[in-house]
Amino acid sequence: MPHLFDPLTLRSVTFPNRVFVSPMCEYSATGGYVNDWHFVHLGSRAVGGAGLVMTEATAVTPEGRISPEDLGLWSDDHVEPLARIVRFIHAQGSVAGIQLAHAGRKASTYRPWSGDGAVPVAGGGWTHVVAPSALPFASHYPHPTALTAEGIRDTIAAFAQAARRAREAGVRVAEIHAAHGYLLHEFLSPLSNQRTDEYGGSFANRTRLLLEVVAAVRAVWPDELPLFVRISATDWTDGGWDLPQSIELARLLKPAGVDLVDCSSGGNVPGARIPLGPGYQTAFADEIRRATGIATGAVGLITTAVQAEHVVFTGQADAVFIAREVLRDPYFPLRAARELGQAITWPAQYLRAGPAGAAPRTPVV
């Protein structure tokens, strides 16, 4: 069985280890552009030894942002500032990835430390908020408009164009965000999708948009590069999206060209009773992996080296996505490898703190 710091190869990309930095919104952009905060935030995790460093949810349209301060990739002007960060990540031996997203009915909302609910236009918000159905997430959230057929086509095209721009920036992993109650997850779940056309009702109809987005992105994303999809494996609410449907979806994603399913949960309805605890979502990655044969990533309250090693070594997932712990400690991978007695290459500048005789990193090509 593999260890946490063994390499993982998907298509032509070899990740130096299986500690992946999960997408984490920083709510620090203006006009969708990355800035020095993002450079330091993402770059320091690459220096810290992560095998994959993912950007936060990056909106494919302006109205697809969660907050006015989210990153975006709806314009060619966004490419070069992002490319600067990508080049730095790759120079450290890590792999740069991007999560492409549309917030759906949870768009135009405050960043966490500024408030809760809808941001007014005077505060930088917008009125054109869309969803599968005209159902708000909560009463104090924006009231969305149901996407028209034309709007659906435009959204699919926006994902594809954002993927093209990501490749121009040098990104080597694209992830489609279909979790946490954002647009693509909203289409999957019958709790948020009450459409009566070909995008609502049956399982086949509710999964149609995600599969069309996957096809459009895969058509422009190079064959040699991996494509991930993040899902919420369950809504944690009766009558909603659940694990059996997630397994069936994964069976469709694999032949569609998806290489890894990033397994999270929840976020689609307020008040869901989620049994939080260490590794509380790991079983989803395990069951999807075993049932379908697709590679999976586990995420959620994975905070220690031993815990992360256990997930990988026991075959519950192919990689672990770490979020809060790498916020607390950007160098978690370096520390974890030393704690586990496994090999990791330290930056040349930090060799005095690392294992004796460690060699400098070599750039990923």
ABEGO torsion letter per residue (X at the ends): XBBAABBBBBEABBBABABBBBBBBAGABBGGBBBAAAAAAAAAAAAAGBABBBBBBBBABAAABABAABBBAABAAAAAAAAAAAAAAAAAGBBBBBBBBBAEAABGBBBAAAEBEBBBAAAGBBABBBBABBBBABAABBBBBBBBAAAAAAAAAAAAAAAAAAAAAGBABBBBBABGGBAAAAAABAAABABABAABGBAAAAAAAAAAAAAAAAAABBAABBBBBBBBABAGBBGBBBAAAAAAAAAAAAAAGBABBBBBBEGABBGBBBBBEBGAAAAAAAAAAAAAGBBBBBBEGBABAAAAAAAAAAGABABBBBBAAAAABAAAAAAAAAAAGBBBBBBAAAAAABBBGBBBBBBBX
